Amino acid sequence: MSRIKRYLTAFRRYNRSKGFGIHSPFAFYFIRRVLREKNPFYAYEMLHDCRHSAMKMVRGRQLKKQILSYKNAKMLFRITCYFQPKNILQIGTSYGISAMSMLGVNSSSHLVIYPGTNACFDIFDVLTSKQSHRIENTLTINDATQRYKELLGNDNAFVLINSVDNISDAAAVLTAVTESLHSGGVVIMRNLNTNAIMKQLWHDCNMSLHHGMSFTNYRIGIFVGLKHLPRQNFAIWF
């Protein structure tokens, strides 16, 4: 979404963020008590320390990838905490902060990850070392999605997509995402404003979803594909 359009829709998004004009009880609660929750959670200190460690390790490097903000790390934790997934699929990573945000919810959860080409494995391995037994790395997106299906069984999917490296991978991701949403899963997409492939993927998923709700600030988007939810889109601040 262009910066000008974001400004033009800012007031409407702000009102929606406060709950005005939202009639769905689920959407009202999810926006107010999950996406925009201000109260502290038990894992916030761990996430703060995790980010601080990453910042120290990247200091002095010529090529620095953006570190997930503390605000978004906390929000990712809250979303995971709300849905309590046993198995999580992640596509794309840099340092491992998003993985720790999700694994910090439940000590028995399991993460299948396709790291992608942006992964800084030396830092990722350090940050996730205490949880390495719960993380399963894969070599391709197809490997990741197939392995995740095997683990998932009849549970609802929970998927985080940080980045997609190329258009050919996007087709495989779109298939996995639409299958997850149609069966009642949750999909979180990041970097919608900086990655053209991610922006197109968000659009394609929106077009294919026949039930469930989407929430976005045009940087991050969350699909909730629960089958009892009507098809609605919410552009808000969070």
N, C-alpha and C positions, 0 to 999 in steps of 0.2 A: 504494500500500500504506500502511495506517495506521501511525502511529509505534508504537503498541502492538504491532501484529503484527510490525514490524521487530525490536522488542526480543525478542519471543518466539522468533523464528527466528534470532536473532543467533548463537547458539552453533553451530547447524547450518551456517549460511552461513560462519562463520569456519573450521570444519573443512574444508568443501568448498574454501575458498580455499587451504588448505594442501595440497590434493590428496587428503585422506582420503575414501574411499568413491567415488572416481572411477575407473572401470575403462576408460574410453575413452582410448587413447593420445593421440588428437587433443585431446580436452578437457583432459586433464592438462597437455599441453604448452602449449596455448593459454592456460590459466589461469595457469600458473606462469611461462611465459617470454614472454608477450605482455601480458596484462592486468595482471599483478602484477610484471613485470620491474623490478628495482631498478638495474641497471647503466645508466650514462649512454649516450646516443646523440649523434651528431654534430650534430643539429639542435636540441638542447635550448637552447643559448645563443641561437640565433635566435628560438626561441619565447619565451624569457624576455624578450628585448629587444622583441619584438612586443607582448607583454602590457604591458610597462612603458610603451611609447609610447601604447598605448590608454588606460591609466590616466591618463597626463598629459593627453591630449586631452579626456577626459571630465570632468576635474576642474573644478568650478565650474558644471557644468550642473545645471539643476534636475531634469530627467528623465534618470536614468541607468539604462540597461539592464545587466543582470548580465554581467560579463565572464567568459568561459570561464576556469576555473581553470588554473593552470600544470600541476597534476597531470593534469587531464583533457586538456589540450592535448598533453601528452607521451604519454598513453595513446592518443589518437587518432592521433598520429604512428606509434606502434608497431603499431597495428592495420593502418594503411595500409601500413607497411613490410613487414609479414608477407605481405599479399596482393598487393602490387605492382600495383595497377590502372593501366591506361593511361588510362582515362577514368573520371571520377568525377562523380556527380550529387549536388548539395547542394540541399536545400530549407530555406529559412529561414536568416537570418544577422543578426547585430547589428553587429559591428565587423570581422570578417574573420579572426579568430584561428583558427577552425576550418578555414577555407579554407587558411591558411598552414600549418597543422599537416599537412594532407594533401598539399599541393603541395610541401612541403619534402622529400618522400621521393624523388621522381624528377623530374629537370629536364625530361623530355619528356612528363610526364603533362598531361592537359587536364581542366579543371573546367567543367561546365555547372551554372549556379546559377539558381534562382528565389529572389531575395532575400527576398520577403515584405514585410510591412508594418512589421517591426521594424528594418529595416536603417538604420544610420546611415551613409549613403553617403559623407559627407565623411571620416570616419575609415576606413571600408572602403577607399576609394580610396587613401588614404595608405599604409595597412598593406600593401596588395597591389600597390602601384605597380610594383614590380620584376617581378611575375608577371602583370601585366595582359594580356599577350599570350597567356597560357594560360588565361584566364578568359572564359567566354562567358555574359553575362547574358541572361536571358529575362524576358518580361513576365508570363507565366502559368505555372502548374504544367503544364498541358497542353503548352505550348510547350517547357518544359524536358524533360519526359519523351519527347516526340516527337523532339526534337533529340538527346537522349541515345541513344535507340534507333538513330538513324542512325549515330552515331559508334561505338557499341558493337560492332556486327557480331556475331560469334560468341563474343566474350569474355564472361566472367562479370561481372555488374554489381557495382558498389561504390557504395552509396548512403548518404549521411548526411542524416538528417532532424532538424533542430534544433527546428523548430516548424511548426505548421500553423495558419493564421489562422482558418479557419472550417470548419464541418461540411461544406459543399459541396465545399471543397477536399479534405477528408479522404477522400471517396469516390474521387477521382482518384489520390490518393496511395496508398490501399490497393490499387487496381488495379495501379499501377506496382510497388509493393513485392512483392505476391504473385507477379507475373510474374517479377520479379528473383529471388526466392527459389526458385521452382519450377524455374528454369533453372540454379540453382547459384550464385547471387550472394550477396553479403554486404550486410546493411542494419544501420546503426547508428541508434538513436533516442535522443534526449536529452530532458530535462525531463519525464520520465514522472511525477514526483511533484508537479509544479507546473502542468501543463497537462492538463486533462481530455480534450481531443481526442487528445493524444499517448498518454495512458494507455489510451484506448479503442482507438486504432490498434494499440498493442502487443498488446492482448488479441485483437483481430480477426486479426492476423497469426499469433499463436500458434495460434489455432483453425484457421487455413487451411493451415498448413504440415504436409506429410505426411512429410517427411524433413528432416534437418539438425538443428542444435542452437541453442538460445538461451542467452544468458548475461546475467544482470542483477543489479544491486544495488538495483533499484527506483527508481533515478534515471536510469540509462543502461541501455539494452538493446542487445545485439548478436545478430543472427541470422546464422548461417553456414549457407547453404543448399546446401552441397556434396552432390551426389547420393549419394555413398557413405556419408554419415554417417547413423546411425540417429536417429530422432526422440527427442530428449532435451532437458530444460530444466534449467538450473543457476542457482540463486540463491546468489550468493557475495558476498564483499567484494572490491572493487577500487576 
